């Protein structure tokens, strides 16, 4: 345990890489942890809201799930676990959720999520026993890169369509991503490494001046922060195991495998370390975290591309940061006041940050192709990537009775199926 929680302190030059087993001085590590909480927060809170779950439980379980993952992989994989959007469509289908307020059939959804976590864990155990070759045969770099890229592209519509209800908000989104870009390019040292957090703070100040000060838009409302208690337990819930819901929700495990595989490949490429030996343990860690979350009233969780995007921008891969971020998330889960403070961040500002982060996810997928030298003159690679990107970005949906497989799902399964169909086709060149 002591060695697992031991990192070598470094004071790197600007732009230098910080490895998973290294860390910055603790104050800087804590600041980086806050940035990763900010990066995951929007999606981790949005997903439960869209499904009628308690956001505070989702935040709490994201932190606990991240710690479970950290210990299962022996601290070797820098990743944060947050709410998975892959569950949204199937949970709504299984529960008949109308879209507002608490989900009346929450227990049924939780039973499906727990079953999905069990299936995911079994897949991880199989990989631990047999190796990763069969997974990599099903999901080579052209597939994993496409799946990672399409997650960012599929989510792109959320900030643009749902987080800018007025023309002013759309302009503020632009101001926000410009602030992040300016911080990323024109600052140095720790400020540059905290580009998401610093950009968000600067944009929030600009927003407050324009709205609270000049009345140009909806002002920032701190009344919720004032009313919220400092400490309080979230609303936990127990799973109910329904066969129909399990059949709808459990197959999401395949999507989580593809997501996790792509994320780990991306982290491996960024850190220059071969993480294949811990791939099975990563699946098990994510599966156990999903079981724990579903058993408590939380959403299914997955390794978060949002945080991988932050790592890609900062080049800091220390796992210590994710332990700090997890502990902060747990504190937020038990503190309605801190949760209310982050929820007071203007929707447009969070939307602007999301544009940056989702874009970084898409680029992380493309980086998998570049790092693995995927040959797009080979028609097999070209067709698999092209179709996958459009399926996911266009949110191509297939319905099987009451079951609807949304864009991320159709893109994931489509990429795997297309590669299996075409991989023996000789690799005709364009």
C-alpha positions, 0 to 999 in steps of 0.5 A: 500500500505504501509503495502504491501511494508513493510517487517521485516528486519532480519539478519539470521544465515547462512543457516536460512530461510528468510520468504516471509514477511521478508527481508535482509538488503537492500544492500543484498536484492539488491544483491539477486535481481540481482541474480534472474535477472541472473537466469531468464535472459537466458530463458526470453531472449531465448524464445523471440529470438526463436519466433522472439520477441524483447528480450528487450520488454520481459525483460521489461514486465517480470518486469512489470508482476512480479509487477502485480503478486506481487500486485494481490497476496498481496505480499504473494507469492515469484515468478518471472514471465518470458517468458514461453516456453510453447508458443514457439511451438504454436506461431511458428505454428500460425505465420509460423516463420522461426527461424531467425530475427523478426517475420513478423506475430508478431501481430497474435501471440500477439493476441493469447497470449492476448486471452490465458491471458484472459482464464487464468484470467477466470480460476483464477476467477473461483478458487477464487469463488469456491476454489482450490478443483477441481483444486487439484482433477485434479492436485494432488501432483503426477501430479504437481510434475511431471509437475514441474520436467518435465519442468526442464528435458525438458529444459535440452537439451537447454544448452547441445545441443544449448549452447555449439557449440564447445568442448571448450564451453562444457568444460566451461559449466563444469567449470561453474557448478563446480564453482557454486557447489563449491560456494554452498558447500564451502562458507558461509554467503552471498556468499553462498546465491549468489551462482548462481551470484558468480559462474557465475562471477567466471566462466566468469573470467576463460573464459576471461583468457582462451579466451581473454588472451590465445586464447583458444576459442571465446573471450568475445566481449564487442563491443556491450556494447560500441555501445549500448545506455544507455537509449532507448525504446524497440520496442513495438507491437500491437496484431492482433486477428485472430481466428485460432491463438487464437484457437492454442495459448489460450489452453496454459492457461491449461499448465500455470495453471499446471505450476503455481499450481506446482510452488506454491505448491513447494513454499508452501512446501519450506516456510512451509506456506499454499498458497492455499487461494491465488491460484486463485489470483496467476492465475489471477495475471499471467493471467493479466501479460500475457495480459499486455505482449501480448498487448505490444509486449512481450511473455506470462509469467509464474511463473519461476521455475528458480527462485524457484530453486534459492530460494531452494538453498538460502532458502531466500523467501522474496518477497522484492527480487522479487520487486527489481528484477522486477525493475531491469528488467524494467530498463534493458528493457529501457537500451540497454547498460545493456541488451548488458552487460548481453548478453555479458556473454559467451554462455557457461557460461550461459549454465553451469548456466542453467544446474544448474538451470534446475536441481534445477527445476527438483529436486523441482518437486521431492520435491513436491512428497517427501513433500506430501509423494506421495506413489509410491507403488501405481501403479496409482502414479507410472504410471502417474509419469513415463509416464509424465517424459518420455513424457516431457523429450523426447519432445513427440509431437502430431500434430493436423493439423497445431497445434503441442503440444510439450513435456511440453504440452503433459506431462501436459495434459497427466498427467492430463488425466492419473490421471483422467482415473486411479484415481478410479482404486483402487490404486493397489500396486506394 
